[in-house]
């Protein structure tokens, strides 16, 4: 199947089922062997999701018919053509138009509109230097189109961050995300590791100086160090969340919502073989990646447990507990561009209810003087400090603790939270709170093992 046809199939499936885009892409890419085709498909599909709002606004500017606007098959074909015209310089305009016309002739719902596809895309070429935008008097609406973000998100960010920081956030989230490699602590020496990555990665700021930024154009699949267990793909922001736990040798740790296992693997490395990590997740398919990492990186203290985080089937306590809660993901929209179109204005409040239940459940596993870290990759207060504040108000046996000294001061706020903002720090947005349990009955060590 030709690349553009595959892109159309991915868009069609997402439009109908609103499923996980990563899974949909992976399923459709199974039989695509040519690396050039794979890159083209990835760039086109992810680019369409990043710029969907601006593409649609321009398309609708030249399409007045409401019936045509509701023909999602037609709109998807026009999105494919429009993205190539506006964002893929290496694709000639005539190729973008002609291939889109051919694509429209493949389906009964769009076959009779091939002439419209041709004419509309040529109009887009003519409007490329000055694409239509909402009136300047409608600042949120204009920004939502110009930077292709949902209006509700733009409105929230404007009220909280102001115009300039909101623009920086929008620009950051429309860029292709940087990819980072984390070095295994007890693997190759730092010198040996850096010799191995010379030419395709450079040192990047991160916890314990373990992180390296991979050069653009380098395929992760081609990095043998990952396959050999000497490194793992992980954003430095995730490492700073683990740093908030302040893991010590011999610690027994519970990691809720652990899949795909990047944080759990770092915790296991820091706790060493005398410690343990019980990595829990409700999704058995995603949990497989935790065990793949365990085997690849040779981490005997890392164990997996498939369970609902609100009903943990484990007795006893753990020295430290991490709950990396499911969230709206507004801090990592560059990595999951489809999320901005799956979430709604009500999503932060909806997620907060789930997060609160998980936090209450996790807290029960923390012993006296034990540590609980609550984290999200959301920028929204309802999912972050509001969840923590409400929990502490209802549970006086717990208190907010400051971040350990290993955390740079630029990443912590006056309340002691870890707060990484993409508009300031140019890495994934992340929030974490370190909570200590003040009193409880004598603790029993919690452990998790696989039989």
Secondary structure, DSSP 8 states (H G I E B T S, - for coil): --HHHHHHHHHHHHHHH---HHHHHHHHTTT---HHHHHHHHHHHHHHHHTHHHHHHHHHHT---HHHHT-HHHHHHHHHHHHHHHH-TTS-HHHHHHHHHHHHTTSTTTGGGHHHHHHHHHHHHHTGGG-----TT-HHHHHHHHTT--HHHHHHHHHHHHHHHHHHHHHHHHS---EEEEE-TTSS-HHHHHHHHTTTEEE---GGG-EEEE-TT--GGG-HHHHTTSEEE--HHHHHHHHHH---TT-EEEEET-TT-HHHHHHHHHH-TTSEEEEEES-HHHHHHHHHHHHHHT-TTEEEEE--TTS----SBEEEEEEE-----TT-TTT-TTHHHH--TTHHHHHHHHHHHHHHHHHTTEEEEEEEEEEES---GGGTHHHHHHHHHH-TTEEEE---TTS-GGGB-TTS-EEE-HHHHSS--EEEEEEEE---S---B------
